[in-house]
Amino acid sequence: MMPFSDEDLKPAVANIINNKVSPMLAQDGGAIELLDVINAKVFIQLQGACVGCGSSSSTLKFVVEKELKAAIHPDLVIVNVPHGMENNLDEFND
């Protein structure tokens, strides 16, 4: 069980994404956006060069997930939301 509320998690997640993950992705023309944190699920969207890149699943697992779980909590769930689904996060929140 996650010992933090979504309200506690969101600023911590945003800090890691903005200050650690985003600069790494930007080096290769990629970007990331934090969409929301709901029930300890972190909804992000890979953007820029990450869209359609064959390495995007590795980026998600070995960069985004690794950084967030190490810095915040190992039970965080990271969900990459496809473009066009930003307003339907409830579909990913089961």
PDB file with one MODEL, atoms N, CA, C and O in Angstrom:
MODEL        1
ATOM      1  N   MET A   1       0.835  -1.183   0.000  1.00  0.00           N
ATOM      2  CA  MET A   1       0.000   0.000   0.000  1.00  0.00           C
ATOM      3  C   MET A   1       0.880   1.247   0.000  1.00  0.00           C
ATOM      4  O   MET A   1       1.894   1.315   0.695  1.00  0.00           O
ATOM      5  N   MET A   2       0.473   2.214  -0.783  1.00  0.00           N
ATOM      6  CA  MET A   2       1.235   3.445  -0.927  1.00  0.00           C
ATOM      7  C   MET A   2       1.029   4.326   0.315  1.00  0.00           C
ATOM      8  O   MET A   2      -0.107   4.633   0.674  1.00  0.00           O
ATOM      9  N   PRO A   3       2.123   4.729   0.968  1.00  0.00           N
ATOM     10  CA  PRO A   3       1.991   5.552   2.176  1.00  0.00           C
ATOM     11  C   PRO A   3       1.781   7.045   1.897  1.00  0.00           C
ATOM     12  O   PRO A   3       1.780   7.854   2.826  1.00  0.00           O
ATOM     13  N   PHE A   4       1.605   7.406   0.643  1.00  0.00           N
ATOM     14  CA  PHE A   4       1.454   8.804   0.267  1.00  0.00           C
ATOM     15  C   PHE A   4       0.126   9.014  -0.459  1.00  0.00           C
ATOM     16  O   PHE A   4      -0.353   8.124  -1.162  1.00  0.00           O
ATOM     17  N   SER A   5      -0.461  10.189  -0.286  1.00  0.00           N
ATOM     18  CA  SER A   5      -1.657  10.535  -1.045  1.00  0.00           C
ATOM     19  C   SER A   5      -1.245  11.012  -2.433  1.00  0.00           C
ATOM     20  O   SER A   5      -0.082  11.344  -2.664  1.00  0.00           O
ATOM     21  N   ASP A   6      -2.191  11.043  -3.338  1.00  0.00           N
ATOM     22  CA  ASP A   6      -1.913  11.557  -4.682  1.00  0.00           C
ATOM     23  C   ASP A   6      -1.439  13.005  -4.614  1.00  0.00           C
ATOM     24  O   ASP A   6      -0.575  13.418  -5.387  1.00  0.00           O
ATOM     25  N   GLU A   7      -2.010  13.778  -3.683  1.00  0.00           N
ATOM     26  CA  GLU A   7      -1.622  15.186  -3.530  1.00  0.00           C
ATOM     27  C   GLU A   7      -0.172  15.310  -3.064  1.00  0.00           C
ATOM     28  O   GLU A   7       0.523  16.257  -3.435  1.00  0.00           O
ATOM     29  N   ASP A   8       0.289  14.345  -2.242  1.00  0.00           N
ATOM     30  CA  ASP A   8       1.688  14.327  -1.813  1.00  0.00           C
ATOM     31  C   ASP A   8       2.607  13.892  -2.945  1.00  0.00           C
ATOM     32  O   ASP A   8       3.715  14.410  -3.092  1.00  0.00           O
ATOM     33  N   LEU A   9       2.146  12.947  -3.735  1.00  0.00           N
ATOM     34  CA  LEU A   9       2.974  12.377  -4.798  1.00  0.00           C
ATOM     35  C   LEU A   9       3.194  13.333  -5.969  1.00  0.00           C
ATOM     36  O   LEU A   9       4.294  13.400  -6.517  1.00  0.00           O
ATOM     37  N   LYS A  10       2.162  14.065  -6.349  1.00  0.00           N
ATOM     38  CA  LYS A  10       2.235  14.852  -7.581  1.00  0.00           C
ATOM     39  C   LYS A  10       3.407  15.837  -7.609  1.00  0.00           C
ATOM     40  O   LYS A  10       4.125  15.856  -8.609  1.00  0.00           O
ATOM     41  N   PRO A  11       3.648  16.657  -6.577  1.00  0.00           N
ATOM     42  CA  PRO A  11       4.791  17.566  -6.650  1.00  0.00           C
ATOM     43  C   PRO A  11       6.133  16.835  -6.659  1.00  0.00           C
ATOM     44  O   PRO A  11       7.075  17.278  -7.315  1.00  0.00           O
ATOM     45  N   ALA A  12       6.224  15.718  -5.934  1.00  0.00           N
ATOM     46  CA  ALA A  12       7.473  14.955  -5.925  1.00  0.00           C
ATOM     47  C   ALA A  12       7.745  14.338  -7.293  1.00  0.00           C
ATOM     48  O   ALA A  12       8.877  14.357  -7.778  1.00  0.00           O
ATOM     49  N   VAL A  13       6.705  13.795  -7.907  1.00  0.00           N
ATOM     50  CA  VAL A  13       6.834  13.222  -9.248  1.00  0.00           C
ATOM     51  C   VAL A  13       7.197  14.310 -10.253  1.00  0.00           C
ATOM     52  O   VAL A  13       8.088  14.118 -11.081  1.00  0.00           O
ATOM     53  N   ALA A  14       6.516  15.442 -10.186  1.00  0.00           N
ATOM     54  CA  ALA A  14       6.805  16.547 -11.108  1.00  0.00           C
ATOM     55  C   ALA A  14       8.248  17.008 -10.968  1.00  0.00           C
ATOM     56  O   ALA A  14       8.900  17.314 -11.967  1.00  0.00           O
ATOM     57  N   ASN A  15       8.749  17.061  -9.751  1.00  0.00           N
ATOM     58  CA  ASN A  15      10.133  17.474  -9.524  1.00  0.00           C
ATOM     59  C   ASN A  15      11.122  16.526 -10.205  1.00  0.00           C
ATOM     60  O   ASN A  15      12.054  16.975 -10.871  1.00  0.00           O
ATOM     61  N   ILE A  16      10.920  15.227 -10.039  1.00  0.00           N
ATOM     62  CA  ILE A  16      11.810  14.235 -10.664  1.00  0.00           C
ATOM     63  C   ILE A  16      11.714  14.317 -12.188  1.00  0.00           C
ATOM     64  O   ILE A  16      12.729  14.298 -12.884  1.00  0.00           O
ATOM     65  N   ILE A  17      10.494  14.408 -12.696  1.00  0.00           N
ATOM     66  CA  ILE A  17      10.318  14.481 -14.150  1.00  0.00           C
ATOM     67  C   ILE A  17      10.954  15.738 -14.715  1.00  0.00           C
ATOM     68  O   ILE A  17      11.672  15.674 -15.714  1.00  0.00           O
ATOM     69  N   ASN A  18      10.703  16.878 -14.093  1.00  0.00           N
ATOM     70  CA  ASN A  18      11.210  18.148 -14.623  1.00  0.00           C
ATOM     71  C   ASN A  18      12.716  18.302 -14.489  1.00  0.00           C
ATOM     72  O   ASN A  18      13.361  18.879 -15.365  1.00  0.00           O
ATOM     73  N   ASN A  19      13.286  17.789 -13.396  1.00  0.00           N
ATOM     74  CA  ASN A  19      14.695  18.040 -13.127  1.00  0.00           C
ATOM     75  C   ASN A  19      15.639  16.899 -13.468  1.00  0.00           C
ATOM     76  O   ASN A  19      16.844  17.121 -13.592  1.00  0.00           O
ATOM     77  N   LYS A  20      15.131  15.697 -13.622  1.00  0.00           N
ATOM     78  CA  LYS A  20      16.004  14.570 -13.952  1.00  0.00           C
ATOM     79  C   LYS A  20      15.655  13.914 -15.277  1.00  0.00           C
ATOM     80  O   LYS A  20      16.512  13.751 -16.146  1.00  0.00           O
ATOM     81  N   VAL A  21      14.387  13.537 -15.424  1.00  0.00           N
ATOM     82  CA  VAL A  21      13.990  12.766 -16.604  1.00  0.00           C
ATOM     83  C   VAL A  21      13.941  13.641 -17.852  1.00  0.00           C
ATOM     84  O   VAL A  21      14.514  13.288 -18.882  1.00  0.00           O
ATOM     85  N   SER A  22      13.270  14.762 -17.763  1.00  0.00           N
ATOM     86  CA  SER A  22      13.103  15.632 -18.928  1.00  0.00           C
ATOM     87  C   SER A  22      14.428  16.050 -19.567  1.00  0.00           C
ATOM     88  O   SER A  22      14.552  15.993 -20.790  1.00  0.00           O
ATOM     89  N   PRO A  23      15.422  16.469 -18.775  1.00  0.00           N
ATOM     90  CA  PRO A  23      16.715  16.823 -19.407  1.00  0.00           C
ATOM     91  C   PRO A  23      17.373  15.648 -20.129  1.00  0.00           C
ATOM     92  O   PRO A  23      18.018  15.833 -21.161  1.00  0.00           O
ATOM     93  N   MET A  24      17.209  14.434 -19.583  1.00  0.00           N
ATOM     94  CA  MET A  24      17.782  13.255 -20.250  1.00  0.00           C
ATOM     95  C   MET A  24      17.121  13.029 -21.607  1.00  0.00           C
ATOM     96  O   MET A  24      17.799  12.780 -22.604  1.00  0.00           O
ATOM     97  N   LEU A  25      15.793  13.118 -21.635  1.00  0.00           N
ATOM     98  CA  LEU A  25      15.066  12.891 -22.881  1.00  0.00           C
ATOM     99  C   LEU A  25      15.341  13.995 -23.895  1.00  0.00           C
ATOM    100  O   LEU A  25      15.414  13.736 -25.097  1.00  0.00           O
ATOM    101  N   ALA A  26      15.493  15.216 -23.414  1.00  0.00           N
ATOM    102  CA  ALA A  26      15.720  16.362 -24.303  1.00  0.00           C
ATOM    103  C   ALA A  26      17.033  16.225 -25.077  1.00  0.00           C
ATOM    104  O   ALA A  26      17.163  16.769 -26.174  1.00  0.00           O
ATOM    105  N   GLN A  27      17.994  15.512 -24.520  1.00  0.00           N
ATOM    106  CA  GLN A  27      19.272  15.316 -25.212  1.00  0.00           C
ATOM    107  C   GLN A  27      19.093  14.599 -26.548  1.00  0.00           C
ATOM    108  O   GLN A  27      19.897  14.772 -27.463  1.00  0.00           O
ATOM    109  N   ASP A  28      18.044  13.800 -26.655  1.00  0.00           N
ATOM    110  CA  ASP A  28      17.775  13.064 -27.897  1.00  0.00           C
ATOM    111  C   ASP A  28      16.541  13.589 -28.621  1.00  0.00           C
ATOM    112  O   ASP A  28      16.007  12.921 -29.507  1.00  0.00           O
ATOM    113  N   GLY A  29      16.086  14.787 -28.246  1.00  0.00           N
ATOM    114  CA  GLY A  29      14.937  15.385 -28.910  1.00  0.00           C
ATOM    115  C   GLY A  29      13.588  14.941 -28.374  1.00  0.00           C
ATOM    116  O   GLY A  29      12.548  15.245 -28.958  1.00  0.00           O
ATOM    117  N   GLY A  30      13.609  14.221 -27.260  1.00  0.00           N
ATOM    118  CA  GLY A  30      12.368  13.741 -26.667  1.00  0.00           C
ATOM    119  C   GLY A  30      11.867  14.684 -25.587  1.00  0.00           C
ATOM    120  O   GLY A  30      12.544  15.637 -25.200  1.00  0.00           O
ATOM    121  N   ALA A  31      10.681  14.399 -25.119  1.00  0.00           N
ATOM    122  CA  ALA A  31      10.077  15.188 -24.045  1.00  0.00           C
ATOM    123  C   ALA A  31       9.103  14.296 -23.290  1.00  0.00           C
ATOM    124  O   ALA A  31       8.757  13.204 -23.741  1.00  0.00           O
ATOM    125  N   ILE A  32       8.669  14.783 -22.131  1.00  0.00           N
ATOM    126  CA  ILE A  32       7.724  14.054 -21.300  1.00  0.00           C
ATOM    127  C   ILE A  32       6.815  15.051 -20.608  1.00  0.00           C
ATOM    128  O   ILE A  32       7.241  16.139 -20.220  1.00  0.00           O
ATOM    129  N   GLU A  33       5.552  14.662 -20.460  1.00  0.00           N
ATOM    130  CA  GLU A  33       4.597  15.504 -19.754  1.00  0.00           C
ATOM    131  C   GLU A  33       3.929  14.674 -18.670  1.00  0.00           C
ATOM    132  O   GLU A  33       3.473  13.560 -18.929  1.00  0.00           O
ATOM    133  N   LEU A  34       3.870  15.214 -17.456  1.00  0.00           N
ATOM    134  CA  LEU A  34       3.118  14.592 -16.378  1.00  0.00           C
ATOM    135  C   LEU A  34       1.663  14.999 -16.541  1.00  0.00           C
ATOM    136  O   LEU A  34       1.334  16.184 -16.480  1.00  0.00           O
ATOM    137  N   LEU A  35       0.791  14.018 -16.749  1.00  0.00           N
ATOM    138  CA  LEU A  35      -0.622  14.307 -16.936  1.00  0.00           C
ATOM    139  C   LEU A  35      -1.366  14.349 -15.606  1.00  0.00           C
ATOM    140  O   LEU A  35      -2.173  15.248 -15.368  1.00  0.00           O
ATOM    141  N   ASP A  36      -1.091  13.365 -14.730  1.00  0.00           N
ATOM    142  CA  ASP A  36      -1.769  13.336 -13.437  1.00  0.00           C
ATOM    143  C   ASP A  36      -1.223  12.189 -12.605  1.00  0.00           C
ATOM    144  O   ASP A  36      -0.500  11.327 -13.105  1.00  0.00           O
ATOM    145  N   VAL A  37      -1.579  12.193 -11.335  1.00  0.00           N
ATOM    146  CA  VAL A  37      -1.313  11.078 -10.431  1.00  0.00           C
ATOM    147  C   VAL A  37      -2.653  10.719  -9.808  1.00  0.00           C
ATOM    148  O   VAL A  37      -3.270  11.535  -9.123  1.00  0.00           O
ATOM    149  N   ILE A  38      -3.099   9.487 -10.054  1.00  0.00           N
ATOM    150  CA  ILE A  38      -4.394   9.025  -9.558  1.00  0.00           C
ATOM    151  C   ILE A  38      -4.202   7.634  -8.958  1.00  0.00           C
ATOM    152  O   ILE A  38      -3.749   6.715  -9.641  1.00  0.00           O
ATOM    153  N   ASN A  39      -4.546   7.486  -7.689  1.00  0.00           N
ATOM    154  CA  ASN A  39      -4.418   6.195  -6.993  1.00  0.00           C
ATOM    155  C   ASN A  39      -3.004   5.627  -7.107  1.00  0.00           C
ATOM    156  O   ASN A  39      -2.814   4.434  -7.344  1.00  0.00           O
ATOM    157  N   ALA A  40      -2.021   6.505  -6.932  1.00  0.00           N
ATOM    158  CA  ALA A  40      -0.594   6.153  -6.984  1.00  0.00           C
ATOM    159  C   ALA A  40      -0.143   5.682  -8.364  1.00  0.00           C
ATOM    160  O   ALA A  40       0.929   5.091  -8.490  1.00  0.00           O
ATOM    161  N   LYS A  41      -0.932   5.930  -9.385  1.00  0.00           N
ATOM    162  CA  LYS A  41      -0.520   5.685 -10.770  1.00  0.00           C
ATOM    163  C   LYS A  41      -0.095   7.022 -11.363  1.00  0.00           C
ATOM    164  O   LYS A  41      -0.818   8.016 -11.293  1.00  0.00           O
ATOM    165  N   VAL A  42       1.089   7.017 -11.945  1.00  0.00           N
ATOM    166  CA  VAL A  42       1.644   8.217 -12.551  1.00  0.00           C
ATOM    167  C   VAL A  42       1.366   8.154 -14.049  1.00  0.00           C
ATOM    168  O   VAL A  42       1.906   7.311 -14.764  1.00  0.00           O
ATOM    169  N   PHE A  43       0.518   9.059 -14.500  1.00  0.00           N
ATOM    170  CA  PHE A  43       0.152   9.110 -15.915  1.00  0.00           C
ATOM    171  C   PHE A  43       1.039  10.130 -16.611  1.00  0.00           C
ATOM    172  O   PHE A  43       0.988  11.328 -16.331  1.00  0.00           O
ATOM    173  N   ILE A  44       1.854   9.617 -17.529  1.00  0.00           N
ATOM    174  CA  ILE A  44       2.763  10.488 -18.281  1.00  0.00           C
ATOM    175  C   ILE A  44       2.486  10.310 -19.769  1.00  0.00           C
ATOM    176  O   ILE A  44       1.770   9.402 -20.192  1.00  0.00           O
ATOM    177  N   GLN A  45       3.074  11.200 -20.535  1.00  0.00           N
ATOM    178  CA  GLN A  45       2.995  11.061 -21.986  1.00  0.00           C
ATOM    179  C   GLN A  45       4.359  11.409 -22.562  1.00  0.00           C
ATOM    180  O   GLN A  45       4.865  12.515 -22.375  1.00  0.00           O
ATOM    181  N   LEU A  46       4.942  10.446 -23.266  1.00  0.00           N
ATOM    182  CA  LEU A  46       6.199  10.703 -23.959  1.00  0.00           C
ATOM    183  C   LEU A  46       5.889  11.529 -25.201  1.00  0.00           C
ATOM    184  O   LEU A  46       4.891  11.296 -25.883  1.00  0.00           O
ATOM    185  N   GLN A  47       6.756  12.497 -25.484  1.00  0.00           N
ATOM    186  CA  GLN A  47       6.505  13.413 -26.592  1.00  0.00           C
ATOM    187  C   GLN A  47       7.779  13.634 -27.393  1.00  0.00           C
ATOM    188  O   GLN A  47       8.824  13.054 -27.099  1.00  0.00           O
ATOM    189  N   GLY A  48       7.676  14.469 -28.394  1.00  0.00           N
ATOM    190  CA  GLY A  48       8.827  14.792 -29.229  1.00  0.00           C
ATOM    191  C   GLY A  48       9.327  13.565 -29.955  1.00  0.00           C
ATOM    192  O   GLY A  48       8.541  12.782 -30.488  1.00  0.00           O
ATOM    193  N   ALA A  49      10.644  13.399 -29.973  1.00  0.00           N
ATOM    194  CA  ALA A  49      11.255  12.278 -30.678  1.00  0.00           C
ATOM    195  C   ALA A  49      10.913  10.924 -30.059  1.00  0.00           C
ATOM    196  O   ALA A  49      11.112   9.886 -30.689  1.00  0.00           O
ATOM    197  N   CYS A  50      10.402  10.931 -28.835  1.00  0.00           N
ATOM    198  CA  CYS A  50      10.014   9.672 -28.176  1.00  0.00           C
ATOM    199  C   CYS A  50       8.783   9.039 -28.821  1.00  0.00           C
ATOM    200  O   CYS A  50       8.597   7.825 -28.748  1.00  0.00           O
ATOM    201  N   VAL A  51       7.948   9.858 -29.449  1.00  0.00           N
ATOM    202  CA  VAL A  51       6.732   9.349 -30.084  1.00  0.00           C
ATOM    203  C   VAL A  51       7.125   8.495 -31.290  1.00  0.00           C
ATOM    204  O   VAL A  51       7.759   8.979 -32.227  1.00  0.00           O
ATOM    205  N   GLY A  52       6.746   7.246 -31.254  1.00  0.00           N
ATOM    206  CA  GLY A  52       7.048   6.346 -32.358  1.00  0.00           C
ATOM    207  C   GLY A  52       8.452   5.776 -32.343  1.00  0.00           C
ATOM    208  O   GLY A  52       8.803   4.979 -33.213  1.00  0.00           O
ATOM    209  N   CYS A  53       9.260   6.168 -31.373  1.00  0.00           N
ATOM    210  CA  CYS A  53      10.630   5.661 -31.297  1.00  0.00           C
ATOM    211  C   CYS A  53      10.606   4.222 -30.806  1.00  0.00           C
ATOM    212  O   CYS A  53       9.868   3.892 -29.878  1.00  0.00           O
ATOM    213  N   GLY A  54      11.397   3.378 -31.415  1.00  0.00           N
ATOM    214  CA  GLY A  54      11.466   1.975 -31.033  1.00  0.00           C
ATOM    215  C   GLY A  54      12.015   1.763 -29.629  1.00  0.00           C
ATOM    216  O   GLY A  54      11.803   0.707 -29.033  1.00  0.00           O
ATOM    217  N   SER A  55      12.712   2.748 -29.102  1.00  0.00           N
ATOM    218  CA  SER A  55      13.288   2.633 -27.763  1.00  0.00           C
ATOM    219  C   SER A  55      12.405   3.245 -26.685  1.00  0.00           C
ATOM    220  O   SER A  55      12.803   3.292 -25.521  1.00  0.00           O
ATOM    221  N   SER A  56      11.222   3.713 -27.046  1.00  0.00           N
ATOM    222  CA  SER A  56      10.391   4.411 -26.059  1.00  0.00           C
ATOM    223  C   SER A  56       9.981   3.502 -24.902  1.00  0.00           C
ATOM    224  O   SER A  56       9.867   3.978 -23.773  1.00  0.00           O
ATOM    225  N   SER A  57       9.756   2.208 -25.147  1.00  0.00           N
ATOM    226  CA  SER A  57       9.399   1.319 -24.039  1.00  0.00           C
ATOM    227  C   SER A  57      10.582   1.134 -23.094  1.00  0.00           C
ATOM    228  O   SER A  57      10.399   1.032 -21.881  1.00  0.00           O
ATOM    229  N   SER A  58      11.786   1.090 -23.641  1.00  0.00           N
ATOM    230  CA  SER A  58      12.982   1.013 -22.798  1.00  0.00           C
ATOM    231  C   SER A  58      13.176   2.306 -22.025  1.00  0.00           C
ATOM    232  O   SER A  58      13.561   2.283 -20.856  1.00  0.00           O
ATOM    233  N   THR A  59      12.912   3.422 -22.669  1.00  0.00           N
ATOM    234  CA  THR A  59      13.002   4.718 -21.990  1.00  0.00           C
ATOM    235  C   THR A  59      12.023   4.763 -20.831  1.00  0.00           C
ATOM    236  O   THR A  59      12.364   5.220 -19.740  1.00  0.00           O
ATOM    237  N   LEU A  60      10.829   4.298 -21.061  1.00  0.00           N
ATOM    238  CA  LEU A  60       9.805   4.290 -20.018  1.00  0.00           C
ATOM    239  C   LEU A  60      10.251   3.428 -18.839  1.00  0.00           C
ATOM    240  O   LEU A  60      10.135   3.844 -17.687  1.00  0.00           O
ATOM    241  N   LYS A  61      10.756   2.244 -19.122  1.00  0.00           N
ATOM    242  CA  LYS A  61      11.125   1.293 -18.074  1.00  0.00           C
ATOM    243  C   LYS A  61      12.426   1.678 -17.375  1.00  0.00           C
ATOM    244  O   LYS A  61      12.486   1.692 -16.145  1.00  0.00           O
ATOM    245  N   PHE A  62      13.462   1.989 -18.144  1.00  0.00           N
ATOM    246  CA  PHE A  62      14.798   2.147 -17.570  1.00  0.00           C
ATOM    247  C   PHE A  62      15.193   3.581 -17.257  1.00  0.00           C
ATOM    248  O   PHE A  62      16.245   3.812 -16.660  1.00  0.00           O
ATOM    249  N   VAL A  63      14.385   4.531 -17.640  1.00  0.00           N
ATOM    250  CA  VAL A  63      14.657   5.923 -17.280  1.00  0.00           C
ATOM    251  C   VAL A  63      13.538   6.445 -16.386  1.00  0.00           C
ATOM    252  O   VAL A  63      13.771   6.753 -15.217  1.00  0.00           O
ATOM    253  N   VAL A  64      12.337   6.544 -16.921  1.00  0.00           N
ATOM    254  CA  VAL A  64      11.223   7.147 -16.188  1.00  0.00           C
ATOM    255  C   VAL A  64      10.887   6.320 -14.946  1.00  0.00           C
ATOM    256  O   VAL A  64      10.926   6.831 -13.827  1.00  0.00           O
ATOM    257  N   GLU A  65      10.562   5.061 -15.143  1.00  0.00           N
ATOM    258  CA  GLU A  65      10.159   4.210 -14.021  1.00  0.00           C
ATOM    259  C   GLU A  65      11.279   4.062 -12.999  1.00  0.00           C
ATOM    260  O   GLU A  65      11.039   4.148 -11.795  1.00  0.00           O
ATOM    261  N   LYS A  66      12.485   3.842 -13.469  1.00  0.00           N
ATOM    262  CA  LYS A  66      13.624   3.659 -12.559  1.00  0.00           C
ATOM    263  C   LYS A  66      13.827   4.882 -11.680  1.00  0.00           C
ATOM    264  O   LYS A  66      13.987   4.746 -10.467  1.00  0.00           O
ATOM    265  N   GLU A  67      13.823   6.064 -12.262  1.00  0.00           N
ATOM    266  CA  GLU A  67      14.037   7.296 -11.505  1.00  0.00           C
ATOM    267  C   GLU A  67      12.928   7.529 -10.482  1.00  0.00           C
ATOM    268  O   GLU A  67      13.203   7.850  -9.326  1.00  0.00           O
ATOM    269  N   LEU A  68      11.683   7.368 -10.906  1.00  0.00           N
ATOM    270  CA  LEU A  68      10.557   7.629 -10.007  1.00  0.00           C
ATOM    271  C   LEU A  68      10.496   6.619  -8.861  1.00  0.00           C
ATOM    272  O   LEU A  68      10.270   6.996  -7.711  1.00  0.00           O
ATOM    273  N   LYS A  69      10.693   5.358  -9.170  1.00  0.00           N
ATOM    274  CA  LYS A  69      10.629   4.344  -8.125  1.00  0.00           C
ATOM    275  C   LYS A  69      11.786   4.476  -7.142  1.00  0.00           C
ATOM    276  O   LYS A  69      11.601   4.283  -5.940  1.00  0.00           O
ATOM    277  N   ALA A  70      12.960   4.799  -7.633  1.00  0.00           N
ATOM    278  CA  ALA A  70      14.120   4.948  -6.746  1.00  0.00           C
ATOM    279  C   ALA A  70      13.986   6.187  -5.860  1.00  0.00           C
ATOM    280  O   ALA A  70      14.356   6.148  -4.687  1.00  0.00           O
ATOM    281  N   ALA A  71      13.473   7.261  -6.397  1.00  0.00           N
ATOM    282  CA  ALA A  71      13.409   8.518  -5.656  1.00  0.00           C
ATOM    283  C   ALA A  71      12.194   8.626  -4.739  1.00  0.00           C
ATOM    284  O   ALA A  71      12.243   9.310  -3.717  1.00  0.00           O
ATOM    285  N   ILE A  72      11.099   7.947  -5.105  1.00  0.00           N
ATOM    286  CA  ILE A  72       9.850   8.166  -4.359  1.00  0.00           C
ATOM    287  C   ILE A  72       9.361   6.905  -3.657  1.00  0.00           C
ATOM    288  O   ILE A  72       9.301   6.868  -2.428  1.00  0.00           O
ATOM    289  N   HIS A  73       9.012   5.880  -4.412  1.00  0.00           N
ATOM    290  CA  HIS A  73       8.503   4.648  -3.809  1.00  0.00           C
ATOM    291  C   HIS A  73       8.518   3.529  -4.851  1.00  0.00           C
ATOM    292  O   HIS A  73       8.121   3.745  -5.996  1.00  0.00           O
ATOM    293  N   PRO A  74       8.972   2.336  -4.463  1.00  0.00           N
ATOM    294  CA  PRO A  74       9.081   1.234  -5.441  1.00  0.00           C
ATOM    295  C   PRO A  74       7.759   0.691  -5.958  1.00  0.00           C
ATOM    296  O   PRO A  74       7.740  -0.037  -6.950  1.00  0.00           O
ATOM    297  N   ASP A  75       6.645   1.034  -5.302  1.00  0.00           N
ATOM    298  CA  ASP A  75       5.355   0.520  -5.748  1.00  0.00           C
ATOM    299  C   ASP A  75       4.615   1.454  -6.705  1.00  0.00           C
ATOM    300  O   ASP A  75       3.474   1.178  -7.074  1.00  0.00           O
ATOM    301  N   LEU A  76       5.248   2.550  -7.108  1.00  0.00           N
ATOM    302  CA  LEU A  76       4.598   3.438  -8.079  1.00  0.00           C
ATOM    303  C   LEU A  76       4.343   2.689  -9.382  1.00  0.00           C
ATOM    304  O   LEU A  76       5.137   1.841  -9.790  1.00  0.00           O
ATOM    305  N   VAL A  77       3.252   3.005 -10.014  1.00  0.00           N
ATOM    306  CA  VAL A  77       2.919   2.439 -11.320  1.00  0.00           C
ATOM    307  C   VAL A  77       2.972   3.597 -12.314  1.00  0.00           C
ATOM    308  O   VAL A  77       2.336   4.630 -12.109  1.00  0.00           O
ATOM    309  N   ILE A  78       3.732   3.417 -13.387  1.00  0.00           N
ATOM    310  CA  ILE A  78       3.874   4.455 -14.403  1.00  0.00           C
ATOM    311  C   ILE A  78       3.116   4.012 -15.646  1.00  0.00           C
ATOM    312  O   ILE A  78       3.305   2.902 -16.145  1.00  0.00           O
ATOM    313  N   VAL A  79       2.248   4.907 -16.143  1.00  0.00           N
ATOM    314  CA  VAL A  79       1.419   4.597 -17.301  1.00  0.00           C
ATOM    315  C   VAL A  79       1.713   5.624 -18.393  1.00  0.00           C
ATOM    316  O   VAL A  79       1.536   6.825 -18.188  1.00  0.00           O
ATOM    317  N   ASN A  80       2.159   5.150 -19.541  1.00  0.00           N
ATOM    318  CA  ASN A  80       2.379   6.027 -20.687  1.00  0.00           C
ATOM    319  C   ASN A  80       1.064   6.126 -21.456  1.00  0.00           C
ATOM    320  O   ASN A  80       0.578   5.138 -22.008  1.00  0.00           O
ATOM    321  N   VAL A  81       0.508   7.306 -21.484  1.00  0.00           N
ATOM    322  CA  VAL A  81      -0.791   7.530 -22.116  1.00  0.00           C
ATOM    323  C   VAL A  81      -0.581   7.878 -23.597  1.00  0.00           C
ATOM    324  O   VAL A  81       0.131   8.832 -23.910  1.00  0.00           O
ATOM    325  N   PRO A  82      -1.190   7.120 -24.498  1.00  0.00           N
ATOM    326  CA  PRO A  82      -1.049   7.419 -25.923  1.00  0.00           C
ATOM    327  C   PRO A  82      -1.647   8.792 -26.264  1.00  0.00           C
ATOM    328  O   PRO A  82      -2.582   9.265 -25.617  1.00  0.00           O
ATOM    329  N   HIS A  83      -1.082   9.401 -27.286  1.00  0.00           N
ATOM    330  CA  HIS A  83      -1.604  10.688 -27.744  1.00  0.00           C
ATOM    331  C   HIS A  83      -3.063  10.532 -28.156  1.00  0.00           C
ATOM    332  O   HIS A  83      -3.443   9.563 -28.813  1.00  0.00           O
ATOM    333  N   GLY A  84      -3.863  11.505 -27.755  1.00  0.00           N
ATOM    334  CA  GLY A  84      -5.282  11.475 -28.037  1.00  0.00           C
ATOM    335  C   GLY A  84      -6.103  10.871 -26.913  1.00  0.00           C
ATOM    336  O   GLY A  84      -7.333  10.919 -26.944  1.00  0.00           O
ATOM    337  N   MET A  85      -5.431  10.302 -25.919  1.00  0.00           N
ATOM    338  CA  MET A  85      -6.137   9.666 -24.798  1.00  0.00           C
ATOM    339  C   MET A  85      -5.995  10.465 -23.499  1.00  0.00           C
ATOM    340  O   MET A  85      -6.362   9.972 -22.432  1.00  0.00           O
ATOM    341  N   GLU A  86      -5.472  11.681 -23.575  1.00  0.00           N
ATOM    342  CA  GLU A  86      -5.195  12.492 -22.394  1.00  0.00           C
ATOM    343  C   GLU A  86      -6.439  12.757 -21.550  1.00  0.00           C
ATOM    344  O   GLU A  86      -6.336  12.893 -20.331  1.00  0.00           O
ATOM    345  N   ASN A  87      -7.589  12.831 -22.167  1.00  0.00           N
ATOM    346  CA  ASN A  87      -8.824  13.124 -21.452  1.00  0.00           C
ATOM    347  C   ASN A  87      -9.578  11.875 -21.018  1.00  0.00           C
ATOM    348  O   ASN A  87     -10.705  11.961 -20.531  1.00  0.00           O
ATOM    349  N   ASN A  88      -8.954  10.714 -21.195  1.00  0.00           N
ATOM    350  CA  ASN A  88      -9.602   9.442 -20.859  1.00  0.00           C
ATOM    351  C   ASN A  88      -8.741   8.625 -19.888  1.00  0.00           C
ATOM    352  O   ASN A  88      -8.624   7.409 -20.041  1.00  0.00           O
ATOM    353  N   LEU A  89      -8.150   9.274 -18.908  1.00  0.00           N
ATOM    354  CA  LEU A  89      -7.264   8.562 -17.988  1.00  0.00           C
ATOM    355  C   LEU A  89      -7.987   7.477 -17.213  1.00  0.00           C
ATOM    356  O   LEU A  89      -7.368   6.500 -16.791  1.00  0.00           O
ATOM    357  N   ASP A  90      -9.296   7.634 -17.019  1.00  0.00           N
ATOM    358  CA  ASP A  90     -10.058   6.620 -16.294  1.00  0.00           C
ATOM    359  C   ASP A  90     -10.015   5.253 -16.994  1.00  0.00           C
ATOM    360  O   ASP A  90     -10.203   4.222 -16.349  1.00  0.00           O
ATOM    361  N   GLU A  91      -9.773   5.246 -18.286  1.00  0.00           N
ATOM    362  CA  GLU A  91      -9.662   3.975 -19.022  1.00  0.00           C
ATOM    363  C   GLU A  91      -8.412   3.192 -18.619  1.00  0.00           C
ATOM    364  O   GLU A  91      -8.349   1.975 -18.797  1.00  0.00           O
ATOM    365  N   PHE A  92      -7.413   3.903 -18.071  1.00  0.00           N
ATOM    366  CA  PHE A  92      -6.153   3.263 -17.685  1.00  0.00           C
ATOM    367  C   PHE A  92      -6.097   3.025 -16.180  1.00  0.00           C
ATOM    368  O   PHE A  92      -5.099   2.507 -15.679  1.00  0.00           O
ATOM    369  N   ASN A  93      -7.136   3.388 -15.461  1.00  0.00           N
ATOM    370  CA  ASN A  93      -7.105   3.392 -14.005  1.00  0.00           C
ATOM    371  C   ASN A  93      -8.022   2.327 -13.421  1.00  0.00           C
ATOM    372  O   ASN A  93      -8.974   2.645 -12.708  1.00  0.00           O
ATOM    373  N   ASP A  94      -7.737   1.061 -13.724  1.00  0.00           N
ATOM    374  CA  ASP A  94      -8.566  -0.004 -13.177  1.00  0.00           C
ATOM    375  C   ASP A  94      -7.908  -0.700 -12.019  1.00  0.00           C
ATOM    376  O   ASP A  94      -8.483  -1.626 -11.448  1.00  0.00           O
TER     377      ASP A  94
ENDMDL
END
